[in-house]
């Protein structure tokens, strides 16, 4: 069958491949192209069956309506224009290009020299005439219909939120309760076994490492490794093919529907700061061949070269209105069509870069804050990038929340008994007000965590002094060395019961300090079972048992400790919207007081005592009064504030939940976090 465009039915207002009852409208943006060809393939995506010139271009949008094209049709583009790298243009119609708005993908990238716009091994000023189509994945026209069964967004308040950061495959691949055929996929993610575990620990949201379509880097595959984490996006509208059993996005919709029915929100880690095409020496797969000068930031001194603030080779040009539109269209697609509940923005400082540097009132943040759809979902910034002035913790506008690496670092240092940490930990317990209590931001602005995908797991922070990334094939040069860890006497796994007991004691205390702090807690999936990566703090390429969660080795008392801590946190409503203030301040909201172990309020001299290893505070509201004590030191005594108290949490115990009436002087266990409520 031969297809022909119907110019009268063609539309430029909706980008991508939009299907209706009679056919499909195709539209793609390229401001500098001179000609755009639509290439249709057979159902396998391997054989090209027809090539058609896009009939209309207006405002840089090339569009055409093809009657008879139904869901399931694979396609790609060839874009003509100047090949002038010195001017930023890299058009090469020999290269089949993936639609930036592709909702589904068939096939995989097969690394071949033809994927590059220039002639390898020459420089990027040369021009390669080989056809890349046999080695490229293809976009697929998708059917948007899906029965959500009256499903509704959960919209949990930030003060009620516990986030678990997880990897679709890593969470499920070794789980004995997940059906074998579903492991590593969205179906496994929404399995009864995973949901039961999330319920047990009190999770309200699961934050997924990147699930947008991404590539496995050639240099990794040559070493027998893969891009496990997925921070290498090439398709901002399509779920990664490897997480789908059939390739159909309906599988992800079904998983989200089931998670929502179970009361679990879904947050996506999204990478809009760069793409998988790399710098000028990288492959031509999509944006680079569609309109390099529009989609990417290029060096102002020499547009031949990419301008890289991400450390990955390129930077997406979100300052361009059509690129910004693509990102916003993508975000709205995931909310409106796929029903996700929020986003964590990777290297978010890059998204706020204007010509004069990072701008919290910049176009990207302003666009999201005024958007009637996106302003209502959960928005989390990773508040840094590798460019100058990129570290911006506390610098993002409401309603964004931010990953707080200061909380991670200070709590780790405190529990390994570094000197002088008491003032800093006091800040972290109260939600880091120095960073976040400004610009009318609430006390839930900080996302507190002890570990994330990038770095040591929590168990490895008490098991290794040094990183052990040899399996990554870079002679242990990759990954950072600022782990703030302590192996407690033995490097790595040990059979020494005393060392293991001490490690477990410290991990529970660390978890106690996380869940007893103001702000929003985030738990790295696996930290609640004692997951180890054998000291690898950069497992981005380890799609294997180094990074997959070992459920068969789960330490159940850690899991129960998390469950008890989260239950207590919710019971006493520890996560307040309003900042805690001194009782002498004439302000509404919770009041905080700081206590010395001798039973008096803290003095300036006490705060300046660098040998102190104890932080104690009472947090009082009109409903309850909670006393929280973090003791990183040895066994000791503590004189409670006047009156009767009930000890409810002691991380030195198993289980950590308790109910003991106490008053006056009480013993404190070494390396423990405790919580008391006023009787």
C-alpha positions as CSV (number, residue, x, y, z in Angstrom):
1,X,0.0,0.0,0.0
2,X,1.3,3.5,-0.9
3,X,0.5,6.4,1.3
4,X,0.0,10.1,0.3
5,X,-0.2,13.2,2.4
6,X,-3.5,15.0,2.8
7,X,-2.4,18.6,3.0
8,X,-5.8,19.9,3.9
9,X,-5.9,17.8,7.1
10,X,-2.3,18.6,8.1
11,X,-1.8,20.3,11.5
12,X,1.2,22.1,13.0
13,X,-0.2,22.7,16.5
14,X,0.5,19.2,17.9
15,X,4.1,17.8,17.5
16,X,4.9,14.1,17.1
17,X,2.7,11.4,15.6
18,X,-0.9,12.1,16.5
19,X,-3.3,9.4,15.5
20,X,-7.1,9.7,14.9
21,X,-9.8,7.6,13.4
22,X,-8.6,8.1,9.8
23,X,-4.9,8.4,10.0
24,X,-1.9,10.1,11.7
25,X,-0.6,13.7,11.7
26,X,3.2,13.9,11.7
27,X,4.9,17.1,12.9
28,X,8.6,17.9,13.8
29,X,10.4,21.1,14.6
30,X,13.5,22.1,12.6
31,X,14.1,25.8,12.1
32,X,17.2,25.4,9.9
33,X,16.3,22.4,7.7
34,X,15.7,22.8,4.0
35,X,13.8,19.5,3.6
36,X,12.4,16.8,5.8
37,X,11.6,13.2,4.8
38,X,9.3,10.9,6.7
39,X,10.4,7.2,6.4
40,X,7.9,4.4,7.0
41,X,9.0,0.9,8.0
42,X,7.4,-2.5,8.2
43,X,6.1,-3.8,11.5
44,X,9.5,-5.0,12.5
45,X,11.1,-1.6,12.0
46,X,13.8,-3.2,9.8
47,X,12.6,-2.6,6.2
48,X,11.9,0.8,4.8
49,X,8.6,0.7,2.8
50,X,8.1,4.3,1.8
51,X,9.8,7.7,2.0
52,X,7.7,10.9,1.7
53,X,8.6,14.6,1.8
54,X,6.9,16.5,4.6
55,X,4.6,18.8,2.6
56,X,4.3,21.9,4.8
57,X,6.6,24.0,6.9
58,X,5.4,26.9,9.0
59,X,7.2,28.5,11.9
60,X,9.9,25.8,11.7
61,X,7.4,23.0,12.1
62,X,7.3,20.5,9.3
63,X,4.0,18.7,9.2
64,X,1.7,16.4,7.1
65,X,-1.3,14.2,7.6
66,X,-1.2,10.6,6.3
67,X,-4.6,8.9,5.9
68,X,-4.5,5.2,6.7
69,X,-1.6,5.2,9.2
70,X,-2.6,3.3,12.3
71,X,-1.1,2.6,15.7
72,X,1.9,0.3,15.5
73,X,3.4,2.0,12.5
74,X,7.2,2.4,12.8
75,X,8.8,5.5,11.4
76,X,11.8,7.8,11.4
77,X,13.0,11.0,9.7
78,X,15.8,12.2,7.4
79,X,16.5,15.9,7.6
80,X,18.3,17.9,4.9
81,X,20.1,21.1,5.4
82,X,23.6,22.6,5.5
83,X,26.5,20.5,6.9
84,X,28.5,23.4,8.4
85,X,29.9,22.3,11.7
86,X,31.7,25.6,12.2
87,X,28.3,27.3,12.1
88,X,26.7,24.7,14.3
89,X,24.8,22.8,11.5
90,X,25.2,19.0,11.2
91,X,22.4,18.0,8.8
92,X,23.0,14.6,7.1
93,X,20.1,12.9,5.4
94,X,22.0,9.7,5.3
95,X,21.2,9.4,9.0
96,X,17.8,8.1,10.1
97,X,16.6,10.2,13.1
98,X,14.4,9.4,16.0
99,X,11.3,11.6,16.5
100,X,11.9,13.7,19.6
101,X,8.2,13.1,20.4
102,X,8.3,9.3,19.9
103,X,5.9,7.7,22.4
104,X,7.1,4.1,21.7
105,X,10.2,2.6,20.2
106,X,10.9,-0.6,18.4
107,X,14.3,-2.0,18.0
108,X,17.6,-1.2,19.7
109,X,20.6,0.9,18.8
110,X,23.3,-1.3,17.2
111,X,26.6,0.5,17.4
112,X,28.1,1.1,14.0
113,X,30.2,3.7,12.4
114,X,27.3,4.8,10.2
115,X,25.5,6.2,13.3
116,X,28.0,9.1,13.2
117,X,27.4,12.1,10.9
118,X,31.1,12.4,10.1
119,X,33.4,9.8,8.7
120,X,35.2,7.8,11.4
121,X,38.0,7.8,12.3
122,X,38.3,11.3,10.8
123,X,37.4,14.5,12.5
124,X,33.9,15.9,12.8
125,X,34.3,18.2,9.8
126,X,34.1,15.3,7.5
127,X,30.8,14.0,6.1
128,X,29.7,10.4,6.2
129,X,27.4,9.0,3.5
130,X,26.5,5.6,4.9
131,X,22.9,4.9,5.8
132,X,22.3,4.5,9.5
133,X,18.7,3.1,9.3
134,X,19.7,-0.6,9.8
135,X,21.3,0.3,13.1
136,X,18.7,2.7,14.5
137,X,15.6,2.1,16.7
138,X,12.4,3.5,15.2
139,X,9.6,5.5,16.6
140,X,6.2,3.9,16.7
141,X,2.7,5.5,16.2
142,X,0.9,4.7,19.5
143,X,-2.7,4.4,20.5
144,X,-3.3,6.7,23.5
145,X,-6.5,5.0,24.7
146,X,-6.3,3.2,28.1
147,X,-8.9,2.3,30.7
148,X,-7.7,4.0,33.9
149,X,-10.8,2.6,35.7
150,X,-11.7,6.0,37.3
151,X,-8.2,6.1,38.8
152,X,-7.4,9.4,40.6
153,X,-4.2,11.2,41.4
154,X,-3.3,10.7,45.1
155,X,-1.9,14.2,45.7
156,X,-0.3,13.4,49.1
157,X,0.8,16.4,51.1
158,X,4.6,16.9,51.3
159,X,4.3,16.6,55.1
160,X,2.8,13.1,54.6
161,X,5.4,11.9,52.0
162,X,8.0,9.2,52.3
163,X,10.0,8.7,49.1
164,X,11.8,5.5,48.1
165,X,14.3,6.0,45.3
166,X,14.4,2.8,43.2
167,X,15.5,1.3,39.9
168,X,12.8,-0.6,38.0
169,X,15.1,-3.5,37.3
170,X,17.3,-3.4,40.3
171,X,14.4,-3.5,42.7
172,X,12.7,-6.5,41.1
173,X,15.3,-8.6,39.3
174,X,16.2,-10.8,42.3
175,X,13.0,-10.6,44.2
176,X,11.7,-14.1,44.9
177,X,8.1,-12.9,45.2
178,X,8.1,-11.3,41.7
179,X,7.0,-13.7,38.9
180,X,10.1,-14.5,37.0
181,X,8.7,-13.3,33.7
182,X,8.0,-9.9,35.3
183,X,11.4,-9.3,36.9
184,X,13.2,-6.2,35.6
185,X,10.0,-4.7,34.2
186,X,7.1,-2.3,35.1
187,X,5.0,-5.4,35.7
188,X,7.4,-6.5,38.4
189,X,7.5,-3.0,39.9
190,X,3.8,-3.2,40.4
191,X,3.8,-6.8,41.7
192,X,2.0,-7.7,44.9
193,X,5.4,-8.5,46.5
194,X,6.9,-5.1,45.9
195,X,3.7,-3.3,46.9
196,X,3.5,-5.3,50.1
197,X,7.0,-4.3,51.0
198,X,6.4,-0.6,50.2
199,X,3.3,-0.8,52.5
200,X,5.3,-2.4,55.2
201,X,7.8,0.4,55.4
202,X,5.2,3.1,55.1
203,X,6.3,4.5,51.7
204,X,3.9,6.9,49.9
205,X,5.9,7.4,46.7
206,X,8.4,5.6,44.6
207,X,10.9,7.7,42.7
208,X,12.2,5.8,39.7
209,X,15.6,6.3,38.2
210,X,15.3,7.4,34.6
211,X,12.8,5.4,32.6
212,X,12.8,7.6,29.4
213,X,14.2,5.8,26.4
214,X,18.0,5.8,26.8
215,X,21.1,4.3,25.2
216,X,23.7,1.9,26.3
217,X,27.0,3.7,25.6
218,X,29.3,2.1,23.1
219,X,32.4,2.2,25.3
220,X,30.5,0.4,28.0
221,X,29.1,-2.3,25.8
222,X,32.6,-2.9,24.5
223,X,33.6,-3.7,28.1
224,X,30.6,-6.0,28.6
225,X,28.8,-3.3,30.7
226,X,25.6,-1.3,30.3
227,X,24.2,2.1,31.1
228,X,22.4,0.7,34.1
229,X,21.2,4.0,35.7
230,X,19.8,5.4,32.5
231,X,21.0,9.0,32.6
232,X,21.5,9.0,28.9
233,X,18.1,9.9,27.5
234,X,17.3,10.0,23.8
235,X,13.4,9.8,23.9
236,X,11.7,12.1,26.3
237,X,8.2,10.7,25.7
238,X,8.8,6.9,25.5
239,X,9.4,4.4,28.3
240,X,12.7,2.6,28.0
241,X,12.2,-0.5,25.9
242,X,14.1,-2.7,28.3
243,X,11.5,-2.2,31.1
244,X,8.6,-3.4,28.9
245,X,7.9,-7.0,28.1
246,X,6.1,-6.3,24.9
247,X,7.4,-2.8,24.2
248,X,3.9,-1.3,24.5
249,X,3.7,1.8,26.9
250,X,0.4,0.3,28.1
251,X,2.5,-1.9,30.5
252,X,3.7,1.2,32.3
253,X,0.2,2.6,32.5
254,X,-1.0,-0.6,34.0
255,X,1.8,-0.5,36.6
256,X,1.0,3.1,37.6
257,X,-2.7,2.3,37.8
258,X,-2.0,-0.6,40.2
259,X,0.4,1.4,42.3
260,X,-2.1,4.2,42.6
261,X,-4.8,1.7,43.7
262,X,-2.3,0.6,46.4
263,X,-1.8,4.3,47.5
264,X,1.7,4.7,46.0
265,X,2.6,7.8,44.0
266,X,5.1,7.5,41.1
267,X,7.8,10.1,40.7
268,X,10.1,10.1,37.6
269,X,13.8,11.1,37.7
270,X,14.0,13.0,34.4
271,X,17.1,14.1,32.5
272,X,16.3,17.2,30.4
273,X,19.7,18.7,30.8
274,X,21.5,16.7,28.1
275,X,20.9,13.8,25.7
276,X,22.7,10.6,24.6
277,X,24.2,12.2,21.5
278,X,27.3,13.7,23.3
279,X,29.4,16.4,21.9
280,X,30.5,17.1,18.3
281,X,32.3,13.7,18.3
282,X,29.1,11.8,19.3
283,X,26.6,10.0,17.1
284,X,23.8,11.6,15.1
285,X,20.6,9.9,16.4
286,X,18.0,12.6,16.7
287,X,18.3,16.2,17.8
288,X,21.8,16.7,16.4
289,X,20.6,15.8,12.9
290,X,17.2,17.5,13.2
291,X,18.6,20.9,14.1
292,X,21.8,20.9,16.2
293,X,21.9,24.7,16.5
294,X,18.4,24.9,18.0
295,X,18.3,21.9,20.3
296,X,21.8,22.3,21.9
297,X,23.8,25.0,23.6
298,X,26.9,25.6,21.4
299,X,30.1,27.4,22.2
300,X,29.6,31.1,21.6
301,X,33.3,31.3,20.5
302,X,33.1,28.3,18.1
303,X,29.7,26.8,17.4
304,X,31.4,23.7,16.1
305,X,31.8,22.6,19.7
306,X,29.1,21.8,22.3
307,X,28.8,23.9,25.4
308,X,28.8,21.4,28.3
309,X,27.6,22.3,31.8
310,X,26.6,18.7,32.6
311,X,29.8,16.8,32.2
312,X,28.2,14.5,29.6
313,X,29.3,16.2,26.4
314,X,26.3,18.4,25.6
315,X,23.6,20.6,27.1
316,X,20.0,20.9,26.0
317,X,19.1,24.4,25.0
318,X,16.0,25.0,27.1
319,X,16.3,28.7,26.5
320,X,15.1,28.1,23.0
321,X,11.2,28.4,23.0
322,X,10.7,25.3,20.9
323,X,13.1,23.2,23.0
324,X,11.4,24.5,26.2
325,X,8.1,23.6,24.6
326,X,9.3,20.1,24.0
327,X,10.3,19.7,27.6
328,X,7.0,21.0,28.9
329,X,5.1,18.9,26.4
330,X,7.0,15.9,27.7
331,X,6.3,16.7,31.3
332,X,2.6,17.2,30.6
333,X,2.5,14.0,28.7
334,X,3.8,12.0,31.6
335,X,1.2,13.7,33.9
336,X,-1.8,13.8,31.7
337,X,-1.4,10.6,29.6
338,X,0.8,8.4,31.8
339,X,-0.6,9.7,35.2
340,X,2.7,10.1,37.0
341,X,2.7,12.2,40.2
342,X,5.8,14.2,40.0
343,X,9.4,14.6,38.8
344,X,12.9,14.8,40.1
345,X,15.0,17.0,37.8
346,X,18.6,15.7,37.2
347,X,21.2,18.4,37.4
348,X,18.4,21.0,37.7
349,X,20.8,23.9,37.9
350,X,21.4,23.5,34.1
351,X,17.7,24.1,33.5
352,X,18.0,27.4,35.2
353,X,21.0,28.7,33.3
354,X,20.4,32.0,31.5
355,X,23.1,34.0,29.7
356,X,24.2,35.6,32.9
357,X,24.3,32.3,34.9
358,X,21.8,30.4,37.1
359,X,18.6,32.3,37.5
360,X,15.9,31.0,39.9
361,X,13.4,33.3,38.2
362,X,14.5,32.0,34.8
363,X,12.3,31.0,31.9
364,X,12.2,27.2,32.7
365,X,11.1,27.6,36.3
366,X,8.7,30.4,35.5
367,X,7.1,28.2,32.8
368,X,6.5,25.3,35.2
369,X,5.3,27.5,38.1
370,X,2.6,29.1,35.9
371,X,1.6,25.8,34.2
372,X,-1.9,24.7,35.3
373,X,-0.9,21.0,35.1
374,X,2.8,20.9,36.2
375,X,2.5,23.4,39.1
376,X,0.2,20.9,40.9
377,X,2.5,17.8,40.9
378,X,5.6,17.1,43.0
379,X,8.6,18.9,41.7
380,X,12.1,18.0,43.1
381,X,15.4,19.6,42.0
382,X,18.8,18.1,42.1
383,X,20.2,21.5,42.9
384,X,23.6,21.4,41.2
385,X,25.5,20.8,38.0
386,X,29.2,20.8,37.1
387,X,29.3,24.3,35.5
388,X,30.5,27.5,37.2
389,X,28.1,28.6,40.0
390,X,26.2,25.3,39.6
391,X,25.8,24.4,43.3
392,X,22.5,25.9,44.2
393,X,21.2,24.1,47.3
394,X,18.4,26.3,48.7
395,X,18.3,28.4,45.6
396,X,15.2,27.1,43.8
397,X,11.8,28.7,43.8
398,X,8.7,27.3,45.4
399,X,7.0,24.9,44.7
400,X,10.2,23.0,44.0
401,X,11.7,20.8,46.8
402,X,15.4,20.0,46.7
403,X,17.8,17.2,47.4
404,X,19.8,18.2,50.4
405,X,23.3,16.8,50.3
406,X,24.2,18.8,53.3
407,X,21.8,16.7,55.4
408,X,23.4,13.5,53.9
409,X,27.0,14.7,54.6
410,X,26.4,16.1,58.1
411,X,24.5,13.1,59.4
412,X,27.1,10.7,58.0
413,X,29.9,12.8,59.6
414,X,28.1,13.0,62.9
415,X,27.5,9.3,63.2
416,X,31.1,8.4,62.4
417,X,32.0,10.7,65.3
418,X,33.6,13.6,63.5
419,X,34.3,16.5,65.8
420,X,32.2,19.7,65.9
421,X,29.1,18.3,64.1
422,X,26.5,19.3,66.7
423,X,25.5,22.7,65.3
424,X,25.2,21.3,61.8
425,X,23.1,18.4,62.9
426,X,20.8,20.7,64.8
427,X,20.3,22.5,61.5
428,X,19.4,19.2,59.7
429,X,17.0,18.1,62.4
430,X,15.0,21.3,61.9
431,X,14.9,21.1,58.1
432,X,18.0,23.1,57.2
433,X,16.5,26.6,57.7
434,X,19.7,28.4,56.7
435,X,19.3,27.0,53.2
436,X,15.5,26.9,52.9
437,X,13.8,29.3,55.3
438,X,13.5,32.2,52.9
439,X,11.2,33.4,50.1
440,X,8.1,32.0,51.9
441,X,9.3,28.5,51.4
442,X,7.8,25.8,53.8
443,X,9.7,23.5,56.1
444,X,9.1,20.7,53.7
445,X,11.5,22.2,51.2
446,X,14.4,19.9,52.0
447,X,14.5,16.3,50.7
448,X,16.6,14.7,53.3
449,X,18.5,11.5,52.5
450,X,21.4,9.4,53.8
451,X,22.2,7.7,50.5
452,X,21.1,7.8,46.9
453,X,21.8,5.8,43.8
454,X,25.0,7.9,43.3
455,X,27.5,6.9,46.0
456,X,27.7,4.3,48.8
457,X,24.6,2.5,50.0
458,X,23.9,3.1,53.6
459,X,25.3,-0.3,54.6
460,X,28.5,0.4,52.6
461,X,29.0,3.7,54.6
462,X,29.6,1.5,57.7
463,X,31.5,-1.2,55.8
464,X,34.1,0.6,53.6
465,X,36.6,3.4,54.1
466,X,37.4,3.6,50.4
467,X,35.5,3.1,47.2
468,X,36.0,-0.2,45.3
469,X,34.9,0.5,41.7
470,X,37.3,-1.9,40.0
471,X,34.4,-3.7,38.2
472,X,33.7,-0.5,36.3
473,X,36.8,-1.0,34.2
474,X,38.4,2.4,35.0
475,X,41.1,1.2,37.4
476,X,39.0,2.6,40.3
477,X,39.6,6.2,39.1
478,X,35.8,6.9,38.6
479,X,33.5,7.9,41.4
480,X,34.3,10.4,44.2
481,X,36.2,9.8,47.4
482,X,34.1,12.0,49.7
483,X,32.1,9.1,51.1
484,X,32.2,10.2,54.8
485,X,32.3,6.5,55.6
486,X,33.8,4.3,58.3
487,X,34.3,0.6,58.0
488,X,34.3,0.1,61.8
489,X,37.4,-2.0,61.9
490,X,37.2,-4.2,58.8
491,X,37.1,-3.2,55.1
492,X,34.1,-4.9,53.5
493,X,32.0,-7.9,54.5
494,X,33.0,-9.8,57.6
495,X,31.9,-12.8,59.8
496,X,32.9,-10.9,62.9
497,X,29.7,-10.7,64.9
498,X,30.8,-7.7,66.9
499,X,31.6,-5.7,63.9
500,X,28.4,-6.6,62.2
501,X,26.4,-5.7,65.3
502,X,28.2,-2.3,65.5
503,X,27.4,-1.6,61.9
504,X,23.8,-2.5,62.4
505,X,23.6,-0.3,65.5
506,X,25.0,2.7,63.5
507,X,22.7,2.1,60.5
508,X,19.6,2.1,62.7
509,X,20.8,5.3,64.4
510,X,21.4,6.9,61.1
511,X,17.9,5.9,59.9
512,X,16.5,7.3,63.2
513,X,18.1,10.7,62.5
514,X,16.7,10.7,59.0
515,X,13.1,10.0,60.0
516,X,13.2,12.2,63.1
517,X,14.2,15.3,61.1
518,X,12.0,18.1,59.6
519,X,11.7,18.0,55.8
520,X,10.8,15.2,53.5
521,X,12.7,11.9,54.0
522,X,14.0,9.9,51.0
523,X,15.2,6.3,51.4
524,X,17.4,4.6,48.9
525,X,15.7,1.3,48.0
526,X,17.7,-1.5,49.7
527,X,19.0,0.6,52.6
528,X,16.1,-0.9,54.6
529,X,17.4,-4.4,54.0
530,X,21.1,-3.7,54.4
531,X,22.0,-3.7,50.7
532,X,25.7,-3.6,49.8
533,X,27.3,-2.9,46.4
534,X,30.6,-4.3,47.7
535,X,32.0,-0.8,48.0
536,X,31.1,0.4,44.5
537,X,30.0,4.0,44.8
538,X,29.5,4.5,41.1
539,X,27.4,1.5,39.9
540,X,26.1,3.4,36.9
541,X,27.3,0.6,34.6
542,X,26.6,-2.4,36.8
543,X,23.4,-4.1,35.4
544,X,24.2,-7.2,37.5
545,X,24.3,-8.5,41.0
546,X,26.5,-5.7,42.2
547,X,23.6,-3.3,41.9
548,X,20.5,-5.5,42.0
549,X,18.9,-5.7,45.4
550,X,19.7,-9.0,47.2
551,X,16.4,-9.8,48.9
552,X,17.7,-13.1,50.1
553,X,20.2,-11.3,52.3
554,X,17.7,-8.9,53.8
555,X,18.3,-7.9,57.4
556,X,14.7,-7.9,58.6
557,X,15.4,-5.9,61.8
558,X,16.5,-3.0,59.6
559,X,13.3,-3.2,57.6
560,X,11.2,-3.3,60.8
561,X,13.2,-0.3,62.2
562,X,12.2,1.7,59.1
563,X,8.6,0.7,59.5
564,X,8.6,1.7,63.2
565,X,10.3,5.0,62.6
566,X,8.0,5.9,59.7
567,X,4.9,5.0,61.8
568,X,6.1,7.1,64.7
569,X,6.9,10.0,62.4
570,X,3.4,9.9,60.9
571,X,1.7,9.5,64.3
572,X,3.3,12.6,65.8
573,X,3.2,14.6,62.5
574,X,6.9,15.3,62.6
575,X,7.0,16.8,59.1
576,X,5.6,20.3,59.6
577,X,4.8,22.8,56.9
578,X,5.8,25.7,59.2
579,X,9.3,26.3,60.5
580,X,10.0,25.6,64.1
581,X,10.9,28.7,66.0
582,X,12.2,29.7,69.5
583,X,9.4,29.8,72.1
584,X,10.2,33.5,72.7
585,X,9.3,34.3,69.0
586,X,5.8,35.6,68.6
587,X,5.1,33.3,65.6
588,X,2.6,30.6,64.9
589,X,3.8,27.0,64.4
590,X,6.0,24.5,66.3
591,X,8.5,25.6,68.9
592,X,11.9,24.2,69.4
593,X,14.2,24.1,72.4
594,X,17.7,22.6,72.6
595,X,18.9,20.7,75.6
596,X,22.2,19.7,77.2
597,X,22.6,16.2,78.7
598,X,22.8,17.8,82.1
599,X,19.2,18.9,81.9
600,X,19.7,22.6,81.1
601,X,19.1,24.5,77.9
602,X,22.1,24.8,75.5
603,X,24.4,27.8,75.8
604,X,26.7,29.3,73.3
605,X,29.6,27.6,75.0
606,X,27.8,24.2,74.6
607,X,27.2,24.8,70.9
608,X,30.9,25.6,70.5
609,X,32.1,22.4,72.3
610,X,33.6,20.5,69.4
611,X,33.9,17.3,71.6
612,X,30.2,17.0,72.0
613,X,28.6,14.1,70.3
614,X,25.0,14.6,71.4
615,X,22.1,16.6,70.0
616,X,18.8,16.9,71.8
617,X,15.7,19.0,71.1
618,X,12.1,19.3,72.0
619,X,9.6,20.1,69.3
620,X,6.3,21.3,70.6
621,X,3.0,22.0,69.0
622,X,-0.6,22.5,70.2
623,X,-1.1,18.7,69.8
624,X,2.1,17.1,71.2
625,X,5.6,17.6,72.5
626,X,8.4,15.4,71.2
627,X,11.9,15.1,72.6
628,X,14.5,13.8,70.1
629,X,18.0,12.8,71.2
630,X,20.8,11.7,68.9
631,X,23.8,10.2,70.7
632,X,26.8,9.5,68.4
633,X,29.0,8.8,71.4
634,X,29.3,6.2,74.2
635,X,26.8,5.1,76.8
636,X,25.8,8.0,79.0
637,X,23.0,9.6,81.0
638,X,20.5,12.3,80.0
639,X,18.4,14.5,82.4
640,X,15.0,14.8,80.8
641,X,13.1,18.1,80.8
642,X,10.8,18.4,83.8
643,X,7.7,16.2,83.9
644,X,6.8,12.7,82.7
645,X,7.7,11.3,79.4
646,X,7.2,8.1,77.4
647,X,10.1,6.7,75.4
648,X,8.7,5.6,72.1
649,X,11.8,5.1,69.9
650,X,15.3,3.7,70.8
651,X,17.3,2.6,67.8
652,X,19.6,0.6,70.1
653,X,16.7,-1.8,70.7
654,X,15.1,-4.5,68.5
655,X,12.5,-3.6,67.7
656,X,13.2,0.2,67.9
657,X,9.6,1.0,68.8
658,X,8.9,0.9,72.6
659,X,6.6,2.5,75.2
660,X,8.3,3.1,78.5
661,X,7.3,5.7,81.1
662,X,10.3,7.7,82.2
663,X,11.3,10.9,84.0
664,X,14.4,12.5,85.5
665,X,17.7,11.0,84.5
666,X,17.6,8.2,81.9
667,X,20.4,6.1,80.4
668,X,21.4,6.6,76.8
669,X,22.8,3.8,74.7
670,X,25.9,4.3,72.6
671,X,25.2,5.3,68.9
672,X,21.5,5.6,69.2
673,X,18.6,7.8,68.3
674,X,15.7,8.2,70.7
675,X,12.3,9.8,70.7
676,X,10.1,10.6,73.7
677,X,6.7,12.1,73.9
678,X,5.3,14.2,76.8
679,X,3.1,12.0,78.9
